[in-house]
Amino acid sequence: MNTAKPPRPPTPDPADSNQSPRLPHDRDEAVGMTDGRPDARIKQGHDDLARGVQDTTRGAEADHAYRRLKREEGRGGPKRKR
């Protein structure tokens, strides 16, 4: 029975490379990920915030309604107005 471990491939020496591998957040923030151009929707959002435009999404209201329905579902179903 052979108990010898198979040889490992050589580990590259980071000093041999010109550039060390980037961490995930470095890759996400790299300009190369956006081709140097900002996304139109992101730019619009930035411009709106800079001008003081109010957020008109219904996210908070929808979240509140969803949580209320889930809570009522746990107690036997949604309450119905008569």
Stockholm file with secondary structure:
# STOCKHOLM 1.0

chainA/1-82         MNTAKPPRPPTPDPADSNQSPRLPHDRDEAVGMTDGRPDARIKQGHDDLARGVQDTTRGAEADHAYRRLKREEGRGGPKRKR
#=GR chainA/1-82 SS CCCCCCCCCCCCCGGGSSSCCCCHHHHHHCGGGGTTSCCHHHHHHHHHHHHTCCCCCCHHHHHHHHHHHHHHHTTTSCCCCC
#=GC SS_cons        CCCCCCCCCCCCCGGGSSSCCCCHHHHHHCGGGGTTSCCHHHHHHHHHHHHTCCCCCCHHHHHHHHHHHHHHHTTTSCCCCC
//
